[in-house]
Amino acid sequence: MSIRAFFRALSVEMTRENTTVDSETGGTVELVDVELAKKDDAGTASSRPSFWLLVFGIFATFIPQTWAMEYLIKVRRFQATSCIAIPEFATTAILAVLVSRGGVPLQRSPRYRYSLVALSLTATRWLSYASMVFLSIPTANLFKSMKTIFVMLVGVFLRRKRFTALEYLAAVLISAAAYLFATGESKVDLDFHPIGIAIVLLSLITDAIMFNTQEGILRVPRSTQAEVLAYTNADSAALMLVAALASGEFLTASHHIIANPLDIVVMAFIATCGFFGVVCMTLLIRIHGAVVAVIIGICRKVGTIIFSFILFPKPFASEYAVGLVIFVVGLAIEAREKRRRALS
């Protein structure tokens, strides 16, 4: 498939009707509608991007995005993390309009509904990025994989959901892996601070609340991916800008950019990779199903952690190796259970 054909298919997908939103991949809004994909005719499906092109797009965007994030925060010492999210949100909103057909998407849902989701998304992203100042990127990413645990807890207490014993086992294993990574990092990394764990866990709580409540907020007939991406991220950019100004991080970031102007290129790269990574993951879910996307997501997470140690050499603790093995096992069990649910 040519680049032009890819963007044409992307434009078609951006204007398809959707009902739900998820923020799992890279922390940006992602829309899921597997049932709609099943109803597409063969002619439409044949014009869509291939499986391997989408997988390449996911790895070629999310992993470099994480590397750029580590470079900016750990190497360049950019501490005003809220200002990393502002261009990311703004870029997603702008690109959602540019790649959709017909310009600015129609607003089919009341604006305040998008603002409610944006408020939770803003809090989640700010806390998630802030945790990377106190934790290594591999450890922060591994803790973010514990999102499933908090989604399960919120689902049990707020929506009376039920989960299998294997799903709880997967949650325990992922938690154990996160504990081992944190223990190992506390021994060898001078930047480690327990407050980073508290911040990332708080971000998971806000993310889990959004995951369990936004389905009702945004369940509007004929709402499209472009619409939700554009309005939700535009509101998030505005909210994050207000937060950055109020906290003083905007002034800190301005001083840093004046002294290191090339770092704004890194921020633009992070924002662009985030948008196209989310789109590729969304298309993968639509065309090939959520289970396939979960498996690709597992490979991406493991690859991100491994390559972080390769590209940014850091002291290695034995707990890292054990934790990584337990982490992979936990993710594999989680993927198996999601596949079973999808087939049942």
N, C-alpha and C positions, 0 to 999 in steps of 0.2 A: 504494500500500500504506500502511495506517495505521501509526502508531507501535506500537499494540498488536500488529498482525499481524507487524510487523518483529521485535519481541521474542519473539513466539511462534515464528517461524521460527528466530530465533537460538537459542532454547532447544532446538529440535529438532536443530539442527546441533551444538550443544555436546555432545549425548549420542550422536552417531554414532560408530561405531567408527573408530579411526585406528591408524596404525602408525609414522609418522615425524614428526619435529619439525624445524623450521627457525627460526632466529633472525634472519632477514634484515630484516624490516620493523620500523623503529624500535627494534630491538634486543630485542624481546620474543618469547617462544616462539610459534611459529605452526605449526599442523598442516596437513599436505597429504595429500589422498587423492583424486586426480582420478579414479581408476578407479571408486571407490565412487559418485562423482557421476554417472558415465556410466550406472550401473545403475539409477538412480532412475527411477521411473515418471513419466509425464506429470503425473499428479495431484499428486504431491509437488513436482515442479519448478514447477508453476504457483503454488504457495503460497509460493515463495521470494522474497526481495527482488529487485527489478529491478536490471538492470545499472547504470543511472544512479544509483539510490539508493546502491548500494555504492560507486561511483566518488565520489559526493558525500561519503559517509561517510569514505572514505580521505583525500580532500583536506581535509575539514573537521575532521579529527582530527590527522593527522600533521603538516601544515604549521603549524597553530596551536601544536602541541606543540613544534615546533622554535623557533618565535618565542618561546614562553614560556621555553624553555631558554636562548635567547640573552639574553633580558631578565634572567633570574635570575642567570646567570653573568657576563655582560658589563656590564650596567647596575647591578644590585643588588650585584655583586661577591660572590656566594655561592660560596666556594671549596671548601667541604666537599662535593664532588660525589658521594661515596658515599652521602650522606644524601638525595640526590635519588632514587636508585635504590631505597632501602628502602621508601618509601611506594608507589613504582611496582610493585615486586614484590608487596607486601602487597595493594594494591588489585586487581591482576590475579587473585591467588589468591581473594580474597573475592568479587569479581564473577563469577568462574568458577563458584563455588558457587551464588551467588544466581540467575544466569540459567539454570543447568542444572535439569533436572527431577529431583525426588526428593532435593534437599538435597545433602549432602556426597557426592561421587562415590565409588563403590567403588574400592578400591585393588587393581587386578588385577596390577600389577607390583610386585616387591619394592621397598621404599622406598629401599634403597641405590642402586638404578639411577637413580632420579630425583635423588638427592643428587649422583651423579657428574656428571650433566648440569648440575645447579644450580651445582656448583663451577666448571665451565667458564663457564657463563653469568654468574656473579657476577664472575669475573675479567674477562671481556670487557666487561661493562657498566661496571665501575669504571674500567678503563683508557680506554674510549671516552669517558666523561664527563670524566675527568681531563684528557684531551688538549684539551678545549674551553677550559680555563683558559689554555693557551698558544697556541692557534690560533683564528682566527676561525671562526664556525660554518660558513660556506660551505666553507672549506678543510678543516675537520674532516670534514664530510659527504662531500666529494669523496674524501678519503683513505679513508673507510669504504667507498666504492664499489669500492675495490680489493680487497674481500673475495674476489671471484671469482678473482683472481690467486692468492691464498694457498690457496683451496680447490683450485684446479687443481694447485698445487705439491704440497700434501699428498696429493691424490688420485693424482698420478703416482708419488710415492715410497712411499706407504703402501699404496695399493690398486691400483697398476699401471693406472690409468685412461689413456685416450688422448683427445686433443683435436685439433681441426682447426686448420689454419693460420690461418683467420679468427678462431678463438677466441683464439689467441695474439696475433694482431694487435689484437684488441679490448683485450686485457690490456695490451699495450704502449701503446696510445693513452690508455687511462685512466691509466696510470702517468705518461705524458708530461703529461697535463692536471693531475694532482696536483702534479707537479714545477713546472709553470708557476705554479700558484696559490701554492705555497709560496714560489717566487722572488719573485713580485709582492708577496706579503704581507710578506716580509722587508724590502722597500723602503719600505713605507708604513704598516705597523702596528707601533706601539711595544710591543704586547702579545705580538708573535710571539717564540717561542723554539724553537730546534730540538728541544728535549726533547719538545715536543708531537708532533712527527712520529714520534719514537722510540716514544712511548707509544701513539699510534694504530696504528702498525704492529704493535706487540706485541699489541694488542687483536685485530687481524685474524688473527694467528697462533693465538691461543687460540680464536677463533671458528671458524677453518678446521678446527682439530683436532676441535672439538665437532661441526661439520657432518659430518665424515667418520667419526666414531666412534659418534655417538649413535643412528644407525639400527639398529645391532646391539644397543645397550643397551636401546632402548625398543621393539623389535619384539615386541610381545606381543599375541596375539589379543584382540580385544574391548576394547582400551584406547580410551578416548574422549578427545575434545578437552578436556572439562571436567576429567577426571582428570589429564591431563598438565599442563594449565595450573595447576590448583590445587596439586598436590603439588610440581611443579618450582619454581613461583614462591614457594610458602611456604618451601621449603628455601632458595631464593636470598635471600629477605628475612632469614631467620635468619643465614645466612652473611655477608651484607653488614652486618648489625647488629654482628656480632662483629668484622668488619674495621674498621668505623667506630669502635667502642669502642677497639680495640687501637691504631689509628693516631692517635687523638685528634681525628678529624674530627667525631665525635658531639658532643664538648664544644664545638668551634668552631661547629658548626651550631646548637647550643642557644643560645649567646651571640648569634649572628646573629638567630635567630628571636625571642628575647626583645626585642632592640632593634628588630626589624622584623617584628612578628607577622603582617602581611598577606602576607608572602612564603610562609607556609605554604599560603595559598590557591593561589598559583602552583604550588607543588609538587603539591597535590592535583589541579589542572587538568592538569598534565603526566601524572600517573599515570592519570587517567581517560581522557584522550585516547589514551594508549598502548594501553590495553586495547581500547577500541572500534575503534581503527584496525587493530589486529591481527585482531580478529574480522571486520571488513569485508574485509580483504585475504584472510583465510582463506576466507570465503564466496565471494569473487570467484574464487579458485583452484578451489574445488569446483565452482562452477556454470559458469564460463566458461573454465576451463583456465589452466594456468600461463603460457602464452605471453601471453595477454591481461593477466594480472597483471603480467608483466615490463614490458610496454609502459606500463601505468598507473604502475608504479613508476618508470620513466624520467621520465615527465612530472612525477611528484611530486618527484623529486630535483632536476630542473631548475627547477621552480617554487619549491622551497624556497630554492635558491641565489639566484635572481633577486629574489624578494620579500624576502630578507634584506637585500640592498643597498638596497631601496626603503624598508623599514620602519625599518631601523637604518643610516642613512647612514654610510658609511665611506670612507676614501681609496680611489680606484680606480686600479689599475695596468693598463697595456696587456696584461700577461700574463694578467689575469683574462679578458679578452674572447677571446683566442686559446685559452686553456685551456678555456673553456666550450664553444667550438665543437668542439674536439678531443674533449672529454668526451662531448658529444652524439653525435658520430660513433661513438665507441667503444661507447657504450651501444646505439646502433642496430645495430651489427654483432653485438654480443652477443645482442640480442633476436632477430635474424635466425637466428643459429645455434641458439638454443634452440628456435625455431619449427621449424627443419629437423629437429632431434633428435626433437621431439615428433611430427612427421609420419612419421618414418622407423620 
